[in-house]
Structure formats: C-alpha cells, structure tokens
Amino acid sequence: METLYGIHIKVPVLVKMITAEEMARRCGKVLAPSPGFDERAIGVAIRKGSRFTLYIENGAPRMSAASTIVHELTHIWQYQNWDERQIRRHYGAR
C-alpha cells in the first residue's frame, strides 16, 4: 500500500487470527453454516480509542485474506485521515 498508493499507516496495528465463530461474533452476527456458498466477512478492523486491531479468519484462502487485509488497512487509514465530524454531519452516525 505504501509503495503503490503512498498510503502510510501511522499507528501500530495488532493483527489477530481468529475462528469463523469469533469473526461472526466480532461482526455482531452468529455463524450458521449451510450447504453451498455463504457470504460472510473474513476480516474486520476494530478501533478502540487510539488502538487498532485487525482480525482475520484463520484458514481463509490466501488471496481472500490478502485482499481483506488491504481492505481493512484502508479503513484504518481512513480513521486516521478523514474528518470524522464532517462525515457524521453529512452522512449521519451510522
């Protein structure tokens, strides 16, 4: 991200590999396996105060995990660089 896009993450990010069940819980859902394809999150970035944790589902396919990590790091960059008050005024808190 730094080399290709000039994006610099200026805060430490803790990365944790977690189970699918824990990922669902972190996303406010319940894992309910079913036959066939189920769309679900395999990563999430969570901010608590000034600390950031990136959770990735353990065992996720390599390319899916890599693209999810990039996606979630982008959210962390946004948290650090966007004017949150202005965004909330324009779009609302949710």
N, C-alpha and C positions, 0 to 999 in steps of 0.2 A: 504494500500500500504506500509505503514511503517512496520507494523507487519509482513506481509507475504514476502515482497520483499526487505526491507531495503531501500526503496526509501523515501527520505526526500525532501519535497518542502520547500525551504529556503526563499521564498518570499511570501508576502501577495498576496492572490488571491481574487479578488472581484467576487462574483457569482451573476448573474442576471437571473431571469426567464423572458423570452420574448415570444411574439406570434410567430406563424409559419411564418407569413408575415415578421416580423422583422428578424427572423432567416435566411430566404431566402435572404433578403437584406444584412445581415452581411456576407453571403457567396457569394455575388455577383450574385445572381440569382433572379428570380421572381417566387413567388408561383403561380402555375397554377393547382388547384385541378382538378382531373379527376376521373372517376369511376374506381374502382379497387385499386390495390396496386401501390403506387408511392414511389420509393426510394428517400429519402432526408435526409439531415443532421438534427439531433435534438440537436446538440451541437457544439460549436466551442470555442477554446481558442484564444484570441487575445492579442498580445503583442504590447504595445506602449511604446517605450523606455524601462524603467525598470519596468513598470506596467503591470500586467496581469489581464485580465477579462475573466471569464468563463461564456458563455451564454448557457442556457439550455432552450429548448422549454417547455413552461408551458403546462401542461396537457399530456406530453409524458408518455407512460406506465412506471411504476416504474422500472422494470428490464432494459428496454431500457435506461432510464435516468441514472440509476446507472452505467451501463456499459459504457455509453457515458462519464459520469463524470470521470471515471477511465481512459478512453482513452485520454481525453483532459488533465487531470492532468499529464499523461505520456508525452504529448507534452511539457507542461510547464517544467517538469523535464529535458527533452531533451534540451530545450532552455537554461537552466541553466548549464548543464553539458557537452554538446558536444562542440567541437571546430568548431564553425560556419565557420570560414575562411577555414579550411581544408575541410569541407563538400562542401562548394561552389566551391573550386578548383577542387574537384573530380567529383561532380555531376552537377555543374553549379548553377546559381542563382535561377532557378525555381525548 
